[in-house]
Amino acid sequence: MENYFIYDERLGISLPNLEKEWEEYQEETQHRILLYWEKIRGHIPDRIAEIEVIINKKQDELGNEMNFIRSCELNSEISEHASIINDLWLWYRMNQGVSEKVHS
């Protein structure tokens, strides 16, 4: 499946990387791609939970931080992690229709 997915370092998951239109793939290949995506998609909530732990630790650190520059850095890091969570949820929701195709 490496030919059809590419690992996204920022999100921590593999994302579809299709070089042709969906209809151009053979039905068997489509089915394998969908099954593989469903496995990845199923792990997205776990990935989000991992990032939420990181955010909570950084928020705790921020609450005790007296250095203004470090506080700004922590805020920036928290913001970036929140952005990753948002993007993960977008991928998770955007492809909900895939579940229906896999199970039909």
BALOBA-1460 file (C-alpha; in Angstrom, 3 decimals):
// residues 104
<rec num="1" residu="m" x="0.000" y="0.000" z="0.000"/>
<rec num="2" residu="e" x="3.057" y="2.239" z="0.145"/>
<rec num="3" residu="n" x="2.332" y="3.196" z="-3.472"/>
<rec num="4" residu="y" x="-1.020" y="4.681" z="-2.516"/>
<rec num="5" residu="f" x="-0.201" y="6.380" z="0.781"/>
<rec num="6" residu="i" x="2.437" y="8.762" z="2.039"/>
<rec num="7" residu="y" x="3.407" y="9.292" z="5.669"/>
<rec num="8" residu="d" x="2.652" y="12.793" z="6.936"/>
<rec num="9" residu="e" x="5.238" y="13.612" z="9.592"/>
<rec num="10" residu="r" x="3.208" y="16.483" z="11.035"/>
<rec num="11" residu="l" x="0.000" y="14.483" z="11.473"/>
<rec num="12" residu="g" x="1.721" y="11.238" z="12.391"/>
<rec num="13" residu="i" x="-0.381" y="9.151" z="9.987"/>
<rec num="14" residu="s" x="-0.254" y="8.032" z="6.376"/>
<rec num="15" residu="l" x="-2.491" y="9.906" z="3.948"/>
<rec num="16" residu="p" x="-3.850" y="8.862" z="0.564"/>
<rec num="17" residu="n" x="-1.539" y="9.772" z="-2.284"/>
<rec num="18" residu="l" x="-3.372" y="8.633" z="-5.389"/>
<rec num="19" residu="e" x="-1.778" y="9.427" z="-8.709"/>
<rec num="20" residu="k" x="-4.807" y="8.546" z="-10.849"/>
<rec num="21" residu="e" x="-8.510" y="9.239" z="-10.704"/>
<rec num="22" residu="w" x="-10.301" y="6.809" z="-8.377"/>
<rec num="23" residu="e" x="-12.240" y="5.203" z="-11.245"/>
<rec num="24" residu="e" x="-9.000" y="4.369" z="-13.048"/>
<rec num="25" residu="y" x="-7.990" y="1.883" z="-10.337"/>
<rec num="26" residu="q" x="-9.149" y="-1.709" z="-10.611"/>
<rec num="27" residu="e" x="-11.937" y="-2.680" z="-8.242"/>
<rec num="28" residu="e" x="-9.634" y="-5.003" z="-6.273"/>
<rec num="29" residu="t" x="-7.109" y="-2.182" z="-5.823"/>
<rec num="30" residu="q" x="-9.861" y="0.213" z="-4.746"/>
<rec num="31" residu="h" x="-11.016" y="-2.292" z="-2.148"/>
<rec num="32" residu="r" x="-7.480" y="-2.774" z="-0.774"/>
<rec num="33" residu="i" x="-6.943" y="1.006" z="-0.626"/>
<rec num="34" residu="l" x="-10.245" y="1.496" z="1.207"/>
<rec num="35" residu="l" x="-9.478" y="-1.232" z="3.723"/>
<rec num="36" residu="y" x="-6.033" y="0.190" z="4.372"/>
<rec num="37" residu="w" x="-7.466" y="3.697" z="4.805"/>
<rec num="38" residu="e" x="-10.060" y="2.400" z="7.254"/>
<rec num="39" residu="k" x="-7.261" y="0.975" z="9.416"/>
<rec num="40" residu="i" x="-5.498" y="4.347" z="9.393"/>
<rec num="41" residu="r" x="-8.744" y="6.242" z="9.972"/>
<rec num="42" residu="g" x="-9.543" y="3.977" z="12.925"/>
<rec num="43" residu="h" x="-6.318" y="5.117" z="14.620"/>
<rec num="44" residu="i" x="-6.977" y="8.838" z="14.186"/>
<rec num="45" residu="p" x="-8.901" y="9.196" z="17.492"/>
<rec num="46" residu="d" x="-5.985" y="7.492" z="19.283"/>
<rec num="47" residu="r" x="-3.531" y="9.866" z="17.616"/>
<rec num="48" residu="i" x="-5.678" y="12.793" z="18.720"/>
<rec num="49" residu="a" x="-5.706" y="11.484" z="22.296"/>
<rec num="50" residu="e" x="-1.882" y="11.280" z="22.236"/>
<rec num="51" residu="i" x="-1.643" y="14.899" z="21.152"/>
<rec num="52" residu="e" x="-4.166" y="15.995" z="23.771"/>
<rec num="53" residu="v" x="-1.867" y="14.540" z="26.448"/>
<rec num="54" residu="i" x="0.983" y="16.643" z="25.065"/>
<rec num="55" residu="i" x="-1.215" y="19.759" z="25.048"/>
<rec num="56" residu="n" x="-2.287" y="19.166" z="28.646"/>
<rec num="57" residu="k" x="1.335" y="18.839" z="29.777"/>
<rec num="58" residu="k" x="2.271" y="22.037" z="27.963"/>
<rec num="59" residu="q" x="-0.714" y="23.848" z="29.482"/>
<rec num="60" residu="d" x="0.375" y="22.720" z="32.939"/>
<rec num="61" residu="e" x="3.885" y="23.957" z="32.198"/>
<rec num="62" residu="l" x="2.485" y="27.234" z="30.896"/>
<rec num="63" residu="g" x="0.508" y="27.716" z="34.092"/>
<rec num="64" residu="n" x="3.730" y="27.649" z="36.092"/>
<rec num="65" residu="e" x="5.974" y="29.481" z="33.639"/>
<rec num="66" residu="m" x="7.294" y="32.888" z="34.727"/>
<rec num="67" residu="n" x="9.511" y="33.555" z="31.713"/>
<rec num="68" residu="f" x="7.571" y="35.552" z="29.121"/>
<rec num="69" residu="i" x="9.532" y="34.256" z="26.131"/>
<rec num="70" residu="r" x="9.084" y="30.645" z="27.227"/>
<rec num="71" residu="s" x="5.367" y="31.332" z="27.771"/>
<rec num="72" residu="c" x="5.107" y="32.552" z="24.186"/>
<rec num="73" residu="e" x="6.918" y="29.447" z="22.958"/>
<rec num="74" residu="l" x="4.564" y="27.195" z="24.910"/>
<rec num="75" residu="n" x="1.541" y="29.028" z="23.534"/>
<rec num="76" residu="s" x="2.884" y="28.565" z="20.027"/>
<rec num="77" residu="e" x="3.518" y="24.849" z="20.620"/>
<rec num="78" residu="i" x="0.029" y="24.379" z="22.065"/>
<rec num="79" residu="s" x="-1.446" y="26.184" z="19.076"/>
<rec num="80" residu="e" x="0.455" y="23.971" z="16.635"/>
<rec num="81" residu="h" x="-0.699" y="20.800" z="18.405"/>
<rec num="82" residu="a" x="-4.281" y="22.064" z="18.372"/>
<rec num="83" residu="s" x="-3.935" y="22.712" z="14.643"/>
<rec num="84" residu="i" x="-2.766" y="19.135" z="14.122"/>
<rec num="85" residu="i" x="-5.794" y="17.850" z="16.028"/>
<rec num="86" residu="n" x="-8.062" y="19.987" z="13.872"/>
<rec num="87" residu="d" x="-6.480" y="18.615" z="10.692"/>
<rec num="88" residu="l" x="-6.777" y="15.043" z="11.949"/>
<rec num="89" residu="w" x="-10.480" y="15.526" z="12.678"/>
<rec num="90" residu="l" x="-10.926" y="16.943" z="9.181"/>
<rec num="91" residu="w" x="-9.361" y="13.840" z="7.654"/>
<rec num="92" residu="y" x="-11.426" y="11.624" z="9.930"/>
<rec num="93" residu="r" x="-14.736" y="13.306" z="9.067"/>
<rec num="94" residu="m" x="-14.020" y="14.019" z="5.429"/>
<rec num="95" residu="n" x="-13.654" y="10.347" z="4.716"/>
<rec num="96" residu="q" x="-16.591" y="8.952" z="6.697"/>
<rec num="97" residu="g" x="-18.185" y="7.906" z="3.411"/>
<rec num="98" residu="v" x="-15.303" y="5.532" z="2.899"/>
<rec num="99" residu="s" x="-16.615" y="3.381" z="5.751"/>
<rec num="100" residu="e" x="-19.878" y="2.926" z="3.937"/>
<rec num="101" residu="k" x="-18.088" y="1.846" z="0.747"/>
<rec num="102" residu="v" x="-15.924" y="-0.659" z="2.629"/>
<rec num="103" residu="h" x="-18.858" y="-2.242" z="4.423"/>
<rec num="104" residu="s" x="-21.197" y="-2.457" z="1.440"/>
